[in-house]
Each structure stands twice: as C-alpha cells, then as structure tokens.
Amino acid sequence: MRLYRSALGAAGFAQVAFLANSALLPQASVASTCGALGPPVFTVSGAFPTSIYTQYYNDPTATSAQPQPVITDPITRKVYPYDLSNPDTVPLSNTHDPQVIFPKASSEELLDAAFSQVLSVASNPTFGSNSCARCQAALQAGKFLAMAAPEQGPALVVQLCEHFGYKKDCTTEYGISGVGQIITQAIAHADVGGLDGQMICARFFAGLCPAATASPLDLSEWFAKPKPNPLPPPRKASGKRMKILHLSDLHIDPRYANGAEATCTTRPCCRAGNVNAKSPNETIFPAPRYGTFTCDPPLSLIVSALEAIPVLTGTEKAGFDFTLYTGDLVGHDGEHQMSRDFVTYSETLVFDLLKRMLGTGPVYAALGNHDSYHKSQHPPNSLSGELSAQFDWHYKHLAALWEYQGWLDHSAADLARKHNAAYMVRREDGLRIITLNTDFWYIANYFNYINMTDPDLSGMLRFLTDELQDAEDAGDAAWIVGHVPAGWDGTHALPNPSNLFYQIVDRFSPHVLKAMFFGHTHQDQLMLYYANNATEISASAANAAAWIGPSITPMTNLNSGFRMYEVDSGSFEVLDAYTWISDVSSYPALDAQTDFGPAFEFEYSTRDAYGAGVPDWGPDDPLNATWWHRVTEAMEKDSSLTTDFVKYQGKSSILTPSCTGECLGARICYIRSGSVPVARQNCYPGRTSGG
C-alpha cells in the first residue's frame, strides 16, 4: 500500500483566518464578555494540517475523503492497519477478539440455584396473572440454560428476538459476536425471580414490570466518621485564577465517509453503504466534510476544534492548568462493528491529539459508556475468575496510555488498573481529582442487574467514599469526574447506586467536595445536591453542583462545543464558565473550498448569562450550589432565564426544540435533581428535549 508522508517544516500548521463578526453575538457584546480570553471568533483553515502526522494511508490534502493517519500504539507498538478505519471496509462482524462465556455449572450448583429461585419467586409480591409475572417466569428458563449450557445462551436470545420482532437483525445484535454472551453472563448471575428480574423486565422488555423505587439504605456502617459539626472553616481564596478545560463526548468516527448519506435509515449514518430506504439509489443529504447533526464527527472536525481551543481560550502560550475529559471518545458504532482494536485505536488517536495540541497541563479522563468493547458493559469484581477480569485488557491499556502521556504517575495508574479505570490524583496544590467508572450505575450495563439490592456491587462507591474520607482527614479539597450523570431527569442511572451516591455527596459537601463534572447527554446542563436527601430544597440546603459538559460531537441535532472554567487556585471553587460553539448548519458550505474551515465562536459566560438573577453576588464569589439554586429561583420568576438555559443546553442549535409550559418547569426541577429517586419524586417525566 502506498503511504503518504506529510511535509514537515517551518510552516507548521496551516495559517488560520480570523472573522470579526459573530453569527450568534454582537461584536461589542463578545468583546466585553470575553475580556482577556482571546478573540471572540476563530475560523480554522480549510486545509487539513497535514504536519500533525508523519504518514497517512491516503492523501491528506484531498477533500473527497477524511485523512487517514498511520497510528502507532505507544504501549503495544502496534501499527493499526488501514482496514480498521477505512470507511470502505467496515466489518460486518468481529471474529477476531476472544469472547468469554460463563462456564457450565455443576449439578450441585444447578440444584441450589433452582431451589433459591423457587423461594424467590414465591416470596415476590408482584407475582400473579400479569405480564410482570410472566416475564420473570420466562427469565427462569433463561437462567437455567445460561448455567447449564452457556454456549446456547446467545442462540436463545436470538430466537426470542426473532419471534417477538425486537430487532431487524437479531443475530448481529444478540449473537455470540454481539451482546448475547454478556446477557448470558448477567442472567446466569441474576436473581431473576426477585428485584433483578423485575428490573430486567422493566428495562429491557418494554416495561413488562414496573420499575422499582430505590431500596432503603442502611448507612449505619458506611461512613468511617460522622460529618463534622460544625464544619471546618472554608478554604481561603487565593485570588489567582486557574484555567481548566472541560471536553466531553468527542465520539470520533474514523470511518466517516464524505458524501455518504447523512439521513440514513439505520445508523450510524455518514457511512459508505448506509442509505435512506426512501431513496436507496440517490443520496438525499451528502455527509459534509466537517460533519453534520446526525453523525459523529470526522477527524477533520476534531482537529479543527483542537486548533481553535488554545486561541479562543487565550492559552496558546501558557496552556491550561489541566483538562477534564468526561468520557466517550469512541463513536456510536454497532456492536458488530466494534472490536478491542477499534476501541484502543480511537483512544490512542484522541489522547495523542489532546497531548500534542492543547499544550501543557495534564488531562484527567473518565471512562465513557462507549469507551469499551462491549459498549457500556463492565462486570463487578465480585464475579468469579475470568468473568470479573474480562475487561482488564482495557483498564491496563488505558492506565498505560495515561501514564505514558505523563498525566498520571505510577501509583494513580495502578489505581486505574485495579479499579476499572477509576483513580485518584492528589495534586500538589491540595486538590484531589477522583474519577469514576459510571457504567456501574448506568442502566445499559447488563452486569448492573445482578444482585440489585446491593447499591455498590462493583465497589466503586466504596472506593469514592474512602478517597473522600482521606481527603477530609488531610484537609484537602476534591473534585469528582465521571461520565453518566446520576440525576438530571432520572433516565440514565439506576435508583439504588444513584441514591447512595447522593448520600456520599451530602456527607462530604461542601467542605471537601467542591465540584463535580459529567458528560454523556451531549448537552449543556447542571445538577444540584441538597442536604438530607433534598427533603428541603433551598439555597441554605444546597451543598454541591455538578456540571454536565457540552459535547464535541453534533449528534444529535446539536452544535459542537466545549467549555473552560476559571477556578480559584486556593478554594478550588468555580468562578466562571465560558462556552464556545461551532454552527454545524454552516458546514455544508465549506465542502467546495479549502480556504476556510469551521468557525468556533464564544457562546456565553455563565456568570454574565445568569448573574442578573443573583444581584448581590460579588464578582469573585463562587458559582457554587447556593448561587445556582438562587438562579433557579430567579428562573421561576423570569421564564426568559429558563429559555436561555434551554438554548444553551442545545448549544444554540437551530434544531433545539421549543420549550414552554411544563417543559420550563421541568428544566428547573431537573437542575435540582442529583439522583434518580429525587427526579422521579419531584419532576415531570419525559421533558428533557422539548415542550
């Protein structure tokens, strides 16, 4: 195969062009808002900066296809082949990676399991002549097959799928190369006659059972020490501001095919061969070179964003103090198109770009639900033998990459290897960064439906509690970094672990825990945590705020965006947050030329956007939970503030749905909901996206 070499030289990256006008803000407003941040708008050159890689599989200067760099894994020394990212060779199935199947149970184990399940069914009050009882009874048969003949588990799932018409291609979705083997493992371990079976039927079988509420928590022995009373004095502000970048949900698509159908019938779109069923022989909307609202971003958009970030944030020379990455750098590929190599390729490529293009400062990254094969799936350590270790290959590779890039020392990397990619970094300035693998409370992780009465089967929340206790004992501050939000509208996390997480936040806020950061929704959102499980929702009871960062990916129907925080270096409180966006609707016009690429522009300052609602708050007072609760009170009096929140939630996308009436009230309620139980108890359901 012919390889293309880039011409490295004094020219470096392609020249960039600046546009003074802003599509979304008047020039005077931008200038007064941005201050010393940098120019209000930065337009990237239309020519791809070929010097960032030394070799390419194709001609990187061509505009007919995405550049395909030759990527070498620094850990394994593997040169990833072109077939892994070639849009013309997307695999139909993964026959390369090993698949782990639950081992056969002995006759004694089968007897014990049958007995315990009969007792569980007999004692469950939901049983009777209803759909829930039927579903749980059917799960019994699946459980015995999963234990006695696990190799037949995926085949059973496929047959049931085909019989009931759950999917168009059941073999691809649930066969041995899909998630069928993961489902087999989960069913084999689950108490299908009890709470586990009820929640499986509620989540995966069209609500055949009612979703269970959170189980009562016994915290009598959970915390090593009671919460200090009175609380220690707050940390003193230094008056010096750090610049912290927050990136989330890049979802790079290395298989993006320029000109392919962007409005395809079966996702992922913008892929060769994926057509719109209404027009199979003629493309309705060709995929633009820099991406579109229905697809994950190509490499060209990722690189353009990383070129713009230092210029717009004023960090070209000094760099960021550090960067938070809240997960999901792998695209939305189907299970049959995924593989271990595809995941590690995406991680190697993206983390290398972050290191080389953002300047100084470490990147503290959390694992997203798409950042694994199989996606969203992580078994707890409590499973036996090779089952609990089946994703260790991934944790080891991530930890090695983070250590290789110089972002983690050996002890933190070792924590990541042992704690399912979660770790703690104790910085010299007295701030502890604690990252979590939030797939352990995510609704799509089949392994979470094993022994659901235990809110912390994985041990992740035990790890978090111990780290926060150590921080309290040492007088340190702490931030939590994760991916899937534990609250908001209550649709992403499971009730029991999100409830326990809420109690942990209450125990260590506000004296230890200063801020939390998540991603996953692709939107710009926020959650508040209150004392005593939100029995009183007021400014005085508001303890902690969790920021949900905007995504780089425009999927679905969003602009591309990123955020930077200004944080006091002594108190570690957020003083302001600045968000920039790129108008995705402008991308098709960029295809026919190479003079200009995407324009990224300043969207808003959090303090400026909402500060009028809290007029007695000083310019250096933190944007903490108290401030944010008072903002929600101002929203209740002035709906225009809530309308602005909805606009920013979609990153000012032209496709953001309107929000009126109950929708506006729901947004305020979601901001005040940090757990699934709080959201379900207080909020309107199903009002996340529009009115």
N, C-alpha and C positions, 0 to 999 in steps of 0.2 A: 504493500500500500504506500502511496506517495504521501509523505509528511510535509507540511508547510512550516517553515521557520519564520518567526517574526523578525523584523528589522529593529534591533535594539540600538539605541544611540542617544545623543544629547537631546533629541526632541522629546523623549519620554512619552507621556500620554498626549493624546490629540489636544489641540487647542480647544478651549471652551469659549462659548459665546454667552454674554450676559444680556438679558432682556429686562429693561427697567419697569416695564408695565406688568401688572399682575392681573390674572383673569378673575381672581376672587376678592382682592382687597385693593382699595385705592392706594396710590403710591405714598401719599402723606401718612396714611394710617399705618402702612407697613413700616415706614421709616421710624415713626415714633414708637411703635410697638417693639421693633427688633432691637433698638439700641445698638450695642456693640457686638451683636451676634454675627453680622456679616451682611452681604447683600440680600434683599428680600426675595430675589428670584435667581436661580442658576439654571441655565439651559446647557445641557450636555451636548458635546459634538455628536453629529450623526454618524461619524466614522467610528467603528469599534476600536478601542485602544489595544492594538494587537501586541504591544510590547509587554503586556502583563503575563503572557505565557511565551515560552520559547518555541514550542511546537504545537501544531494543530493537525487534526486529521483532514480538515477541509480548508478551503481558502477563507481566512477570517475577514478579508476585506469585502467579500461578496455580500450582497444584501438579500440574496434569494434564500438563504438558509442561516440558521443560528451558528455562530462559531463553535467549533468542537475542539477544545484544547486537550492535549495529551496530559493526563493527570497521573502522577505517581504518588502512591500512598507512602508517607514517610515512616509509617510504622511497619508495614509488611513488605515494603519495597516493590510492591506490585504495580505494574503499569496497567491501568484499567483499559481494556480493549474498546475500540470504537463501537462494537456491537452493543455495548452497554448503554450508550446514549444516542445511538443512531436512530433518528425518527423513522427510518425505513425498515428497521429490524426489531421493532418492539416485540418481545416474546409473547407467545400465546400461553405459555405455562412455564413454571420454574421446576425443572427436573435436575437442577444442579445441587441445590443445598440439601443437607440431610433433614429429614422430618422425624420428630420424636413422637412415638406413640406410647400411651400408657401401657405398662406391662400387664400380662394376664394375672388375675387374682387366683389365689389357691381356693380349693373347695371350702376350706375353713373360713376364709375371708368372705366368700360369697354367702355362706350361711349367716355369719354375723351381720353382714350388710342387709340381707333380706329381713332379718328379724328387727333390726333397728329401724328400717324404713317402714315396716308394717306398724310399729309402735308410733312412729312419727305421723303417719297418715291418720291413724286412729285418734290421735290427740289434737289434730289441727282443726280449729273451729270453722274454717272456711269451707270444709268439705260438705258435700251434699249433691243434689242433682243440678249442678250448674257447670258452666264452661270452665271455671277455675278447677273444680274437682277433676273434670275430665283431662285437662291439660296436665295436672300433676300426676294423675294415674298413668298417663302416657309416658311421662318422664321416667317413671319407674322402670318401664320396659327398656328405655334407652340406657338407663343406668346399669342394668344387669348386662346388657350387651357390651357396654363400654368396659365393664370389668372383666367379663368372661372372654370376649373376642374383640379386643380393642381395634384390631385391624379392619373390622367391619363397621366401626362407628361412622366414619365418613360416608360409607355406602348407604347406611340407614338415613343419614341426614339428607343425602342427595335424593333418595327415593321419596322421602316425606316432602321435600321441597317440590319435586316434580308433581306429586299427587295433589298438593294443595295450591300449586301455582305461585309459590313465594317469589321466585326469580325466573327470568327468561333462560338463563344458562346456569342451572343448578350445579352441574359438575365443575364448572370453572370456579364458582363461588365456594362450594362446600366440599369438593373432592379432597383427596389426600394432599394436593398441592395448594389448596385453599385453606380455609379455616376449619375444615371438618375435623382435622386432628386436634385442634385446640378445643373445639366444642366437646370432642370425646373425652379429653382430659378433664374439662370442667364438670361435665355430667357425672363422670366416674367418682369425683370427689364431693359433689354437692349433696346436700340433704334435700332431695327433690320432693319429699313429702312435707317439708316444713317451709321455713322462710325462704330458703334458697330457691326452691321450686316455685313458690309464689312469685318471687321477683323475676325469675327467668320467664315465666308465663306472662308477666306484666310487661317486661321489656322487649322480649324477642318474639312473642306470639300475639301481636295485635291487641294487647291488653286483655287477654283472656282471664287474668286475675287482676284484682285491684292492686295498685301499687301500695306497698306497706309504708306506714309512717315510721319515723325514727324510733328505734328501741330505747327504752330507758337506759341512761348512762349511770354506771357506778364509778364515780371518780374518787372514792374514799382512799384508794391506794395509788392513784395515777400520778399525782404530783408529790415530789420528794419533800417540798416545803410549801406552806401556805403563802398566799400573796402578801407581800409586805404591807403593813398598815401601821403608820402612814407610809405612803410610797416614798422612796428616796428622792432627794431633790433632783429636778430635771438637769440634764446635761447642759453646760453653758455653750451658748453660740459663740463661734469664733469670729463671725463677721466676714469670713472668707467663703467664697462660693466655689464648689466643685461643679464640673460639667460631666453629667452622666448620660450616656446614650442608651436609649431603650429601643431595641429592634425585636420584631416578633414575626413569626409565620411568613418566612420568605417563600417556602414551598417551591423551590426551584424546579423547573421542568426541563431537564436536559434533552428530552425527546420532543420538545416543541417544534412543530413543523410550520414554517412561514407559509402562509397561503392556504393552509388546510382549513376545513370547516370549523368556524368558531361557534356555530349554533348547532352542534351535532345532537343527535337523538340520545346516544349513550355515551356518557362521559368516560374518560377525560376527552374534552374537545381540543381543538388545535393540534390534532394528531393525524398523521397520514392514515388514510383509510377509514377514519371515523366520520361518517356522513350524516346529513339530516335526512331522515326517512322520507320527508315530503319532497326532497329534491336530491335523490341519490346520485344523479349524474351531473349535477351542476352545483357548484359551491354558492351558498346563499351569502355568507359573510366570511371572506378570507381572513385568516388569522394575521393581524398586523405584526410587524417585525418586533415591536416592543411589548406586545401583549394586549389583552382585552379583558372585559369584565367577566367572562365566562370561563377563563382559563387561568392556570397557574403561570407565573412569569417565566419567560425565557431568560437565558444568561444575559442577553443584552440589557434587559431592564434591571436585573440585579446589579450589574456592573455600573450602569448609569446612576442608580441610587447611591452606590458606594462612592462614586466620583463626586456626587453633589453634596453628600453629608458633611465632609470637613469644611467645604467652602461656606455652606449656609449656616453652620453652627459656629463659625469662627474658630475652628480648632485645627486649621491647616498646619500651624507651627507647633503649638503646644500639645495637640492631641487631647483625647478625653482622659479624665481621671480613671474611669473604667467604663465598660459597656455591659449592659444586661441583655441577654438573649433569652427570651421566654418561650423557646421551643418551636417545633415544626419547621424544619428546613427541607424535608423531603416532600415531593409532590403528592397529589391525590391519585396515584395510580391504583388500579385494582389489584387485589391480592395475587392474581395470576400473572401480573406484570412485575411484581416485586421480587426481590431476592436479597440475600445478605450483601452481595457485592454492590447492588444498586444503592442500598442504604449507606454503606461505608463510602462509596464513590461520592454521593451527594454531600455527606458530612465532610469528607476530605476537601472537596472543592470549595464549599462555603466557608469553612473555618479558615482555610488558607487565604481566601479573599479578604475576610474580616481582618486577619492579621496584617496583610500587606497594604490594605487600602485605607484603614481607619487610623493609622498612626499608633502612638504609644498608648499604654494602659491595657490592663488585662480584660478579657471577655469572660464573664461568668454566665455560663449557659445551662439552661434546664432542658430536660428531655421532653419533647412533644409527643402526642399520641401517634403522629405519622412517622416519627423518627425511629421506627423499629420494623423488623420483619419477624412475625406478622404484626401489622399495624395495630396499635392500642393494646397489644397483648403482653402482659408481664406476670409471671407466676410468683406467688409469695414464697419466701424462703422456707415456710413451713411444709411445703410439699417435699416428698421424699426423693432422694437420689438425683438422677439426671433430670428429673422433671423441674426441680427448683433451679437447676443450673443451665437450662436450655437456652437462656439468653445471655449467659456470661460472656460469650464471644463478643457481644455488642458492648456491654459495660466495660470490658477490658480495652476494646478498641477506642471507645470514647475517652476513657480516662487517659490512655496513652497519647491520644491526639491533644487533649487539653494540656497535658504535661509537656509534650513536645513543643507546643506553641508558647510555652512559658507562662501560661495563665494560672496553672495550679502547681504547687510544689508536690513533692512525692507523697507526703502524708495526706494531703487533700485528694490527690489522685487515687490513693489506696482506699480512701473512704468511698469514692465513686465506684471503684471496682467491687467493693463489698456491700454497698447499699443501693444497688440497682440504679447507678448513675446519679444518686443524690450525694451531696457532700457539703462540708462547711469550710469556709476560708476565714481565718482570723487575720484581718488586716492590721498593719502596724498603727493605723490611726484609731484603733479601738472599735471598728465596725466589723461585725461578723456577717458574712453572706452565707445563708443557708438555702441550698437548692433542694427541691423535692421532685420525685417522680410521681406526678399527679395522676398517672394512669392507674394508680392504686385506689383512687376514688372515682375514676371515670366510668360512666355507665356502659361503655362499649367493650370494656375488658372482661372477657368471659370468666377469667380466674377470680374476679371480684364476687362472683356468685357462689363461692364456696364458703360455707360457714359464715353467713352474713350477719349472724348475731354478734360476731366479733368485729368491732369497728376498726380494728387495726391488725388484720391478719398478716399483713406484709411486714409490720414492724416499723413502717415509715414514720408514723406519728409518734411512736416511742422515741425514735431517733431525733425527731424535731424537738420533742419535749426536753430530752436530755441536753441537747445543744443549747436550748434557750435557758435552761437552768444553769448550765455552766457559764453562759453569758451574764446572767443575773449575779451569780456569785463573784464574777470577776469585775463587775461594774461596766461591762461592755454594752454597746447597742447592737441591734440585729435587724437585718432585712431578710424577708423570705422571698424567694424567686421560684416560680413554678410555671405551669402551662395552663391546665384546665382550671377555670375559676370554681371555687367551692360553693358559690352562691349565685348572685345576679337573679335570673328568672327561675332557677332551680331545675333546669333541664339538662345539665351537663354532669353533675356529680351525684353520687349515691347518698341517701339520707344519713346513714349511720356514721361513716367517716367524716362527712362534712360537718355533722353535728359535733363530733369530738374535736375536729379542727377549730371550730368556733370557740369551744371552751378553752382550748390551749391559747388561742389569741387573747381571750379575755384575761386569762391568768397572767400573761406576760406583757400586757399593754396597760398604759402607754410608756412605762418606764424603761422597758427593754426593747420591745418591738416598735420600730419607728416607721416602717413602711413595708408594703408587700406589692409584688409585681407579677402579673399573669398575662396570658395571651389567649390563643385558641379561637376566640369568637371572630377574629379578623377586624373587630370594631373597636372604637374608642369609648371605653366605659369605665365605671368605677364602682367599688363596693365599700360599704361601711360596716364596722363591727361595733356592737354596743355591749355594755356591761350586763351581767346577769341574763344572758341569752336573749337580749333585746326585749325583756319584759317592760323596759322603759326606753322609748325611742326619743331621745332629746339631745341637745348639744352637750349637756353635762355628762350624759351617759356614753357619748361617742368615744370610743377608745382607739380605733385603728382604721386606716384607709388602705384599700388595695386597688392599685392602678392596673387596668387592663389595656395593654398597648395596642395601637393600630398596626395593621399588617402591611408588609411589602406586597404580598400577593393581592391582586384586584378581585380575586374570586371571593365572594360572589357579589357582583354589582357594586363594587366599592372602588374608590380611588386608592392608589398606592400611597403609603405614608410611613412616617417614623417620628420619634419624639426624643427630645433632650430635656433632662431635668437640671435645674440649678439647686444644689443641695449645700446647706451649711456644713462645713468640714468639722465642726465641733459637736453640734447637736444631731447631725445626720437627718435633719428634717428637710422635706421638700419645700423650697421657697417659691419656685415657679416651674411650669412645664410648658415647653414650646413644641408645637406640632407643625410639621411640613407635609405637603401632599403633592401628588402629580396627577393631573387631569387625564385619566385614562381614555376619555372620549376623544382626546386630541391625537391619539396615537396613529389611527389610520392615515392621517395626512402626512405622516413622517416617512411613509414607505418609499416614495418615489425619489428620495434625495438622501444625501449624506452630510449636508451642511449642518443640520440641527437634529438633536435627539430630544428625549423627553425633557420638559421643564418641570423642575421641582420648586415649589413656592411656599412661603410662610402662610400657614392657615390661621393659627391663633395662639395667644398666650392664655393659659388657664386663669391666671390672676386677673388679667385685663377683661377676659370674657365674662367672668362671674363675680369679680370683686365688688362691683357696684351693689350687689345684694348683701354684702357684709361691710358697710361703710366704715365701721370703727376698727377695722383690721389694719394694722400698720404695714408698711411696705416690706419690712423684714420679718413679719410674723409668719409662721409656717402655714402651709396649706395642708393642715392636718385634719383629723377626723372631725374636730369641733368646727373648723371652718367649713368643711364640706357639708356637715349637717345643716349649718346655718344657710348655706347655699340652697339646699333642698327646701328649707323653709321659705326662702325668697322665691323659689320656683313655684311653690304653692300659691303665692300671692301674685306672681307675674309669670304668666304662661309663656311669654316670649323667651324667658331664660331656658325653659324646658325645650322649646322649639329649637333654640340654638344648640342645646345638648344633643338633640336628635340629629341635627345637621352635622355636627362634629362627629357623632357616633358613626355615621357613614362616610366620614372624611370628605364631606361636601360633594358627594357623588350626585350626578344628575339623576341617578336611578334610586336614590333613597326614597322609600315610601313615605307618604304623608302620615302625620301622627296628630290626631285630635281626640278630644273627649277622654274616654277611659284610657286610651293609649298614653296620654301625657301623664295621667296619674300613675299608670303602671311604671313608667320610667323612674319616677321619684321613688316608688316602692322598691324597684329593683336595686337602685343605688343603696337603699337602706337594708338590703338583704345580703348577708355574708354567708348564708348556709341554705341548704335545700329546705329544712324544716321552717326556717323563718320566711323564706319566699313563698312556700306553699300555704303557710298560715295567713300571711298578710296581703298577698299580691294577686292581681288579675292574671290568670294563666294565658299563655299564648299571645302576648303583646310585645314580643321582643323586636320585631322588624317593622311594624307599621300599625296604622289605625284600622 
